């Protein structure tokens, strides 16, 4: 198992503007929606949007309410706005596909659902929607698209042995700073050590967070090392692998579906290592922080980012706390190492 050291704190990063001013209205809207009062739900979501006009979730929720009210064009407009604010937010595409289908534009709806399925390999609702529009043949189309995408993304080079390593090699991401949080690596991704790759993923994720961009659950895979003969400036660089798993932590069923899909992605990509990055608020299951006693130093309702790094030599895990208070700015707080045997979100990927 990989040895872990506590990374330096990252609390000196710049703060970002607080959100949540429309949260109370969203919660009220959700309650109305659950009780079947879609008109009041839409009204609450409208108030939430007025409070936070750049919050994509509120547009998604109002689109769903408009669909229930048969205000399909307004639902389509809200879905488009949601997608423009958060292109990685899968529910926006689901809402839009529903609206397009309701307007009789079934070919557009099916194509959009296919595109969204390429982004999120675990979203059963999207597949069910596609089947309702185009029949069982939609499942085959999804499988064909995924296969073609995996073939296009797979690097040609064979993976080499992991450099530098004994079983006790450490993964210790360095703390990002304001000047380098979004900086690209100075070496090719395939040439980074496990430690350097983990650091780059931390930097990229925190850069997105500080720019107020959505942090969707993802698996980042490091491309295989190039052969020594091709390791020159002219040789083609293998890309970073990114797999969207937005619905993976919604239920035990979606999590069970996600695990073999992620393992297949890691294998097809011939990855050196993989980093799973998930915002705590995106996790319905598994609630790994529950009943952990002194091993979990933060409250149940806190926010933060889980990062699980998987490698053939073992695994490591961290949690970065996102601090906030009503009326104040959000800021990146303390980063702590976690025991992956107790806190892992996914089982071992390199089997």
C-alpha positions as CSV (number, residue, x, y, z in Angstrom):
1,X,0.0,0.0,0.0
2,X,1.2,3.5,-0.8
3,X,2.6,5.5,2.1
4,X,0.8,8.8,2.7
5,X,2.1,12.1,4.0
6,X,-0.1,15.0,4.9
7,X,0.1,17.6,2.1
8,X,0.7,21.2,3.2
9,X,-2.4,23.3,3.9
10,X,-3.8,25.2,1.0
11,X,-5.7,27.8,3.0
12,X,-3.7,30.7,1.6
13,X,-5.4,30.5,-1.7
14,X,-7.6,33.5,-2.8
15,X,-11.2,33.4,-1.6
16,X,-14.2,33.3,-3.9
17,X,-17.6,34.9,-3.7
18,X,-20.1,33.1,-1.6
19,X,-23.1,31.5,-3.1
20,X,-26.3,30.2,-1.5
21,X,-28.5,33.3,-1.4
22,X,-31.2,31.4,-3.4
23,X,-30.8,28.1,-1.5
24,X,-33.8,28.7,0.8
25,X,-36.1,29.3,-2.2
26,X,-34.7,26.3,-4.0
27,X,-35.4,24.1,-0.9
28,X,-39.0,25.5,-0.8
29,X,-39.4,24.8,-4.5
30,X,-38.2,21.3,-4.0
31,X,-40.8,20.7,-1.3
32,X,-43.6,22.1,-3.5
33,X,-42.4,19.9,-6.4
34,X,-42.4,16.8,-4.2
35,X,-46.0,17.6,-3.1
36,X,-47.0,18.1,-6.8
37,X,-47.6,21.8,-6.6
38,X,-45.4,22.6,-9.7
39,X,-46.7,26.1,-10.1
40,X,-45.5,27.2,-6.7
41,X,-42.3,25.2,-7.3
42,X,-41.6,27.2,-10.4
43,X,-42.3,30.4,-8.6
44,X,-39.8,29.5,-5.9
45,X,-37.1,28.6,-8.4
46,X,-37.7,32.0,-10.2
47,X,-37.0,33.7,-6.9
48,X,-33.8,31.7,-6.4
49,X,-32.7,32.6,-10.0
50,X,-33.3,36.3,-9.2
51,X,-31.1,35.9,-6.1
52,X,-28.4,33.9,-8.0
53,X,-28.8,34.4,-11.7
54,X,-25.7,32.3,-12.6
55,X,-26.6,29.2,-10.5
56,X,-27.3,26.5,-13.2
57,X,-29.1,24.2,-10.7
58,X,-32.0,26.6,-10.3
59,X,-32.6,26.8,-14.1
60,X,-32.5,23.0,-14.2
61,X,-35.0,22.7,-11.4
62,X,-37.3,25.3,-13.0
63,X,-37.1,23.5,-16.4
64,X,-38.4,20.4,-14.7
65,X,-41.2,22.3,-13.1
66,X,-42.1,23.8,-16.4
67,X,-42.2,20.4,-18.0
68,X,-44.7,19.2,-15.4
69,X,-46.8,22.3,-16.2
70,X,-46.6,21.6,-19.9
71,X,-44.8,24.9,-20.5
72,X,-42.3,23.1,-22.8
73,X,-40.7,26.1,-24.6
74,X,-40.0,27.7,-21.3
75,X,-38.5,24.5,-20.1
76,X,-36.3,24.3,-23.2
77,X,-35.1,27.9,-22.6
78,X,-34.2,27.1,-19.0
79,X,-32.4,23.9,-20.1
80,X,-30.4,25.8,-22.7
81,X,-29.4,28.4,-20.0
82,X,-28.4,25.7,-17.6
83,X,-26.1,24.1,-20.2
84,X,-24.6,27.4,-21.1
85,X,-23.7,28.0,-17.4
86,X,-22.5,24.5,-16.7
87,X,-21.7,22.5,-19.9
88,X,-20.7,19.4,-17.7
89,X,-23.9,19.3,-15.8
90,X,-25.7,16.2,-17.1
91,X,-29.2,17.1,-15.8
92,X,-29.3,20.1,-18.1
93,X,-29.0,17.8,-21.1
94,X,-31.6,15.5,-19.7
95,X,-34.1,18.4,-19.2
96,X,-33.4,19.7,-22.8
97,X,-33.9,16.2,-24.3
98,X,-37.2,15.9,-22.5
99,X,-38.3,19.3,-23.8
100,X,-37.2,18.5,-27.4
101,X,-39.1,15.2,-27.3
102,X,-42.2,16.9,-25.9
103,X,-42.0,19.4,-28.8
104,X,-41.9,16.5,-31.3
105,X,-38.2,17.0,-32.1
106,X,-37.4,13.4,-31.3
107,X,-34.3,13.1,-33.5
108,X,-32.7,16.1,-31.9
109,X,-33.7,14.8,-28.4
110,X,-32.1,11.3,-29.1
111,X,-28.9,12.8,-30.5
112,X,-28.6,15.1,-27.4
113,X,-29.2,12.1,-25.1
114,X,-26.4,10.2,-27.0
115,X,-24.1,13.1,-26.5
116,X,-24.8,13.3,-22.8
117,X,-24.3,9.5,-22.5
118,X,-20.8,10.0,-23.9
119,X,-20.1,12.5,-21.2
120,X,-21.5,10.3,-18.4
121,X,-21.2,6.6,-18.8
122,X,-23.2,5.8,-15.7
123,X,-26.5,7.8,-16.2
124,X,-29.3,5.3,-16.4
125,X,-31.9,8.0,-16.7
126,X,-30.4,9.2,-19.9
127,X,-30.4,5.7,-21.4
128,X,-34.0,5.1,-20.3
129,X,-35.0,8.5,-21.9
130,X,-33.2,7.5,-25.1
131,X,-35.0,4.2,-25.2
132,X,-38.4,5.9,-24.7
133,X,-37.6,8.1,-27.7
134,X,-35.9,5.6,-30.1
135,X,-36.6,2.2,-28.7
136,X,-34.1,-0.5,-27.6
137,X,-31.8,0.4,-30.5
138,X,-30.7,3.4,-28.5
139,X,-28.8,1.1,-26.2
140,X,-26.7,-0.3,-29.1
141,X,-26.0,3.2,-30.3
142,X,-24.7,4.2,-26.9
143,X,-22.5,1.2,-26.7
144,X,-21.1,1.9,-30.2
145,X,-20.4,5.5,-29.4
146,X,-18.6,4.5,-26.2
147,X,-16.5,1.9,-28.0
148,X,-15.6,4.4,-30.8
149,X,-14.6,7.0,-28.2
150,X,-12.5,4.6,-26.2
151,X,-10.7,3.5,-29.4
152,X,-10.0,7.1,-30.4
153,X,-8.8,8.1,-26.9
154,X,-6.5,5.0,-26.4
155,X,-2.8,6.0,-26.8
156,X,-0.8,3.9,-29.2
157,X,2.2,3.5,-26.9
158,X,2.5,0.6,-24.5
159,X,2.7,1.4,-20.8
160,X,6.2,1.0,-19.3
161,X,7.0,0.1,-15.8
162,X,6.4,2.7,-13.1
163,X,9.4,4.8,-12.4
164,X,11.0,5.4,-9.1
165,X,9.3,3.0,-7.1
166,X,9.2,0.8,-4.2
167,X,6.0,-0.2,-2.4
168,X,6.5,2.7,0.0
169,X,6.7,5.5,-2.6
170,X,4.8,8.5,-1.5
171,X,2.0,10.4,-3.2
172,X,2.3,13.9,-1.8
173,X,0.6,16.6,-3.9
174,X,2.1,20.1,-3.4
175,X,-0.1,22.9,-2.3
176,X,-1.2,25.1,-5.2
177,X,-0.6,28.8,-5.0
178,X,-2.5,31.7,-6.7
179,X,0.2,32.0,-9.3
180,X,0.4,28.3,-10.3
181,X,-3.1,26.9,-9.6
182,X,-3.9,26.8,-13.3
183,X,-0.4,26.3,-14.6
184,X,0.1,23.4,-17.1
185,X,2.8,20.9,-16.2
186,X,6.3,21.6,-17.5
187,X,6.7,17.9,-18.6
188,X,4.5,15.7,-20.7
189,X,1.6,14.2,-18.7
190,X,3.0,10.7,-19.5
191,X,6.4,11.6,-18.0
192,X,5.1,12.9,-14.7
193,X,5.6,10.9,-11.6
194,X,2.5,9.7,-9.7
195,X,3.2,12.5,-7.2
196,X,3.4,15.2,-9.9
197,X,0.3,13.9,-11.7
198,X,-1.7,14.0,-8.4
199,X,-0.5,17.6,-7.9
200,X,-1.6,18.7,-11.3
201,X,-5.1,17.3,-10.7
202,X,-5.3,19.1,-7.4
203,X,-4.3,22.3,-9.1
204,X,-6.7,22.0,-11.9
205,X,-9.7,21.2,-9.6
206,X,-9.0,24.1,-7.3
207,X,-8.5,26.4,-10.2
208,X,-12.0,25.4,-11.4
209,X,-13.4,25.9,-8.0
210,X,-11.9,29.4,-7.6
211,X,-13.3,30.3,-11.0
212,X,-16.8,29.2,-9.7
213,X,-17.0,26.5,-12.3
214,X,-18.9,23.3,-11.4
215,X,-16.8,20.5,-10.0
216,X,-18.4,17.4,-11.4
217,X,-17.4,13.9,-10.3
218,X,-14.7,12.7,-12.6
219,X,-12.0,10.1,-13.1
220,X,-8.7,11.5,-14.5
221,X,-6.3,8.9,-16.0
222,X,-2.6,9.5,-16.7
223,X,-1.5,8.3,-20.1
224,X,1.1,5.6,-20.4
225,X,4.8,6.5,-20.6
226,X,6.3,6.7,-24.1
227,X,9.0,4.4,-25.2
228,X,12.5,5.9,-24.9
229,X,12.9,5.9,-28.7
230,X,9.9,8.1,-29.2
231,X,10.5,10.4,-26.2
232,X,11.3,13.6,-28.2
233,X,9.7,16.9,-28.8
234,X,8.2,15.9,-32.1
235,X,6.5,12.8,-30.9
236,X,2.8,13.1,-30.2
237,X,1.7,13.6,-26.6
238,X,-1.0,11.3,-25.3
239,X,-3.9,13.3,-23.8
240,X,-5.2,13.3,-20.3
241,X,-8.1,10.9,-19.9
242,X,-11.3,12.3,-18.4
243,X,-14.3,10.2,-17.6
244,X,-17.5,11.9,-16.3
245,X,-19.2,9.9,-13.6
246,X,-21.8,12.5,-12.6
247,X,-24.5,10.0,-11.4
248,X,-22.2,7.4,-9.9
249,X,-22.8,8.4,-6.3
250,X,-26.6,8.9,-6.6
251,X,-27.5,5.4,-5.4
252,X,-26.1,1.9,-4.8
253,X,-27.3,0.9,-8.2
254,X,-25.5,3.6,-10.1
255,X,-22.4,3.1,-8.0
256,X,-22.4,-0.6,-8.9
257,X,-22.8,0.2,-12.6
258,X,-20.0,2.8,-12.4
259,X,-17.2,0.5,-11.0
260,X,-16.8,-1.9,-14.0
261,X,-17.1,1.1,-16.4
262,X,-14.3,3.0,-14.6
263,X,-12.1,-0.1,-14.5
264,X,-12.7,-0.7,-18.2
265,X,-11.8,2.9,-18.9
266,X,-8.6,2.6,-16.9
267,X,-7.7,-0.6,-18.7
268,X,-8.5,0.7,-22.2
269,X,-6.6,3.9,-21.6
270,X,-3.6,1.9,-20.3
271,X,-3.4,4.4,-17.5
272,X,-0.4,4.7,-15.2
273,X,-2.6,6.0,-12.4
274,X,-6.1,7.4,-11.9
275,X,-7.5,10.2,-9.7
276,X,-11.1,10.3,-8.6
277,X,-12.3,13.8,-7.7
278,X,-15.7,14.3,-6.1
279,X,-17.4,17.2,-4.3
280,X,-18.8,15.9,-1.0
281,X,-22.2,17.4,-1.7
282,X,-22.4,15.2,-4.8
283,X,-22.2,12.0,-2.8
284,X,-25.5,10.3,-1.7
285,X,-23.7,7.0,-1.4
286,X,-21.3,5.9,0.0
287,X,-21.3,8.3,3.0
288,X,-17.8,7.4,3.9
289,X,-17.4,10.1,6.5
290,X,-20.2,8.7,8.8
291,X,-19.4,7.0,12.1
292,X,-15.6,7.5,11.7
293,X,-15.0,9.1,15.1
294,X,-11.7,11.0,15.4
295,X,-10.7,9.8,11.9
296,X,-13.1,12.4,10.4
297,X,-12.4,15.9,11.9
298,X,-15.0,17.8,9.9
299,X,-18.8,18.1,10.5
300,X,-21.3,16.0,8.6
301,X,-22.7,19.0,6.8
302,X,-19.3,20.4,5.7
303,X,-18.3,20.9,2.1
304,X,-15.1,19.8,0.4
305,X,-13.4,17.8,-2.2
306,X,-12.5,14.1,-1.9
307,X,-9.5,13.0,-4.0
308,X,-8.7,9.3,-4.4
309,X,-5.6,8.3,-6.3
310,X,-5.2,4.7,-7.6
311,X,-2.1,3.1,-8.9
312,X,-0.7,-0.4,-9.4
313,X,1.4,0.1,-6.3
314,X,-1.5,1.1,-4.1
315,X,-3.7,4.0,-3.3
316,X,-3.9,7.3,-1.4
317,X,-6.7,9.7,-0.4
318,X,-7.3,13.3,0.8
319,X,-10.1,15.6,1.7
320,X,-9.8,19.4,1.1
321,X,-12.2,21.4,3.3
322,X,-14.1,24.3,1.7
323,X,-14.9,26.8,4.4
324,X,-17.8,29.1,4.2
325,X,-20.0,31.2,6.5
326,X,-23.2,33.1,5.8
327,X,-22.5,36.4,4.2
328,X,-18.8,35.7,3.8
329,X,-16.6,34.4,1.0
330,X,-15.8,30.8,0.4
331,X,-12.2,29.8,0.8
332,X,-10.2,26.6,0.4
333,X,-9.3,25.3,3.9
334,X,-7.3,22.5,5.3
335,X,-6.2,19.4,3.3
336,X,-6.0,16.2,5.3
337,X,-4.9,12.7,4.4
338,X,-7.4,9.9,4.8
339,X,-7.0,6.2,5.2
340,X,-8.2,4.8,1.8
341,X,-9.1,1.5,3.5
342,X,-11.8,3.4,5.5
343,X,-12.7,6.3,3.2
344,X,-12.4,5.0,-0.4
345,X,-15.3,6.0,-2.6
346,X,-14.5,3.3,-5.2
347,X,-12.8,0.0,-4.8
348,X,-9.3,-0.7,-6.2
349,X,-9.2,0.0,-9.9
350,X,-6.0,-1.7,-10.9
351,X,-6.8,-5.4,-10.6
